[in-house]
Amino acid sequence: MDKSKKILGAGIVLAAIAAAGTYFLSGKRGEKNREKIAAWTLKMKGEVLEKMKDLKEMNKENFEAMVDEISVRYARAERVSAAEMKHLKTEVKNAWSHISKQLKKHS
């Protein structure tokens, strides 16, 4: 892979990460989320953002599999009810529609 393709790929990943961060914490939805955020939810979302950099291919299936993997660890490590975890997983997975729009815009 030549240097320009690597730079373009890195730019697309950064755009997706920025889109996810924006989705989680800004706008009307973000205002509502900020009111409800507990420390563990913010840590989990941060980890999702960080792990997005490591995805070999940015697509819905890989994104959702990564969210599932991270949520399993948080469900075990934190004192989280099944209902809370289900709600958060759904919220994070719903970010894909916003992320995919940004990916299309930058590709």
C-alpha positions as CSV (number, residue, x, y, z in Angstrom):
1,M,0.0,0.0,0.0
2,D,1.5,3.3,-1.0
3,K,1.8,6.3,1.4
4,S,-1.1,8.3,0.0
5,K,-3.5,5.3,0.4
6,K,-2.4,4.9,4.1
7,I,-2.9,8.6,4.8
8,L,-6.3,8.5,3.1
9,G,-7.2,5.4,5.2
10,A,-6.1,7.0,8.4
11,G,-8.1,10.1,7.5
12,I,-11.3,8.0,7.0
13,V,-10.8,6.3,10.3
14,L,-10.3,9.6,12.1
15,A,-13.5,10.9,10.5
16,A,-15.4,7.9,11.7
17,I,-14.0,8.3,15.2
18,A,-14.9,12.0,15.3
19,A,-18.4,11.1,14.0
20,A,-18.8,8.6,16.8
21,G,-17.6,11.0,19.4
22,T,-19.9,13.7,18.1
23,Y,-22.8,11.3,18.1
24,F,-22.2,10.3,21.7
25,L,-21.7,13.7,23.3
26,S,-23.1,16.6,21.2
27,G,-26.3,18.0,19.9
28,K,-29.7,17.2,21.4
29,R,-29.0,13.5,21.8
30,G,-25.6,14.3,23.4
31,E,-27.2,16.7,25.9
32,K,-29.6,14.0,27.0
33,N,-26.7,11.5,27.1
34,R,-24.5,13.8,29.2
35,E,-27.2,14.1,31.8
36,K,-27.4,10.3,32.1
37,I,-23.7,9.5,31.7
38,A,-22.1,7.5,34.5
39,A,-18.4,7.1,34.7
40,W,-18.4,3.5,33.3
41,T,-20.5,4.5,30.3
42,L,-18.1,7.2,29.3
43,K,-15.2,4.8,29.8
44,M,-16.8,2.2,27.6
45,K,-17.6,4.7,24.9
46,G,-14.1,6.0,25.0
47,E,-12.8,2.5,24.6
48,V,-15.1,2.0,21.6
49,L,-13.6,5.2,20.0
50,E,-10.0,4.0,20.8
51,K,-10.6,0.5,19.4
52,M,-12.1,1.9,16.2
53,K,-8.5,2.8,15.2
54,D,-7.6,-0.9,15.3
55,L,-10.4,-2.2,13.0
56,K,-8.9,-3.6,9.8
57,E,-12.1,-2.8,7.9
58,M,-14.6,-0.1,9.0
59,N,-18.0,-1.7,8.4
60,K,-21.1,-2.3,10.5
61,E,-20.4,-5.9,11.2
62,N,-16.9,-5.2,12.6
63,F,-18.1,-2.2,14.5
64,E,-21.0,-4.2,16.2
65,A,-18.7,-7.1,16.9
66,M,-16.3,-4.8,18.6
67,V,-19.1,-3.2,20.7
68,D,-20.3,-6.6,21.7
69,E,-16.8,-7.6,22.8
70,I,-16.2,-4.5,24.8
71,S,-19.6,-4.6,26.5
72,V,-19.1,-8.2,27.7
73,R,-16.0,-7.0,29.6
74,Y,-17.8,-4.0,31.1
75,A,-20.8,-6.2,32.1
76,R,-18.4,-8.4,34.1
77,A,-16.1,-5.7,35.5
78,E,-18.6,-3.0,36.4
79,R,-21.7,-3.2,38.5
80,V,-24.1,-2.9,35.6
81,S,-27.6,-4.2,35.3
82,A,-28.5,-6.2,32.2
83,A,-31.0,-3.6,31.2
84,E,-28.4,-0.8,31.5
85,M,-26.0,-2.7,29.4
86,K,-28.6,-3.6,26.8
87,H,-29.6,0.1,26.5
88,L,-26.0,1.3,26.2
89,K,-25.1,-1.4,23.6
90,T,-28.1,-0.3,21.5
91,E,-27.1,3.3,21.8
92,V,-23.5,2.7,20.8
93,K,-24.5,0.4,17.9
94,N,-27.0,3.1,16.7
95,A,-24.0,5.4,16.2
96,W,-23.2,3.3,13.2
97,S,-25.7,5.2,11.0
98,H,-24.0,8.5,11.8
99,I,-20.5,7.0,11.4
100,S,-21.3,5.5,8.0
101,K,-22.6,8.8,6.7
102,Q,-19.3,10.4,7.7
103,L,-17.4,7.6,6.0
104,K,-19.3,8.0,2.8
105,K,-18.7,11.8,2.9
106,H,-14.9,11.3,3.3
107,S,-14.3,8.4,0.9
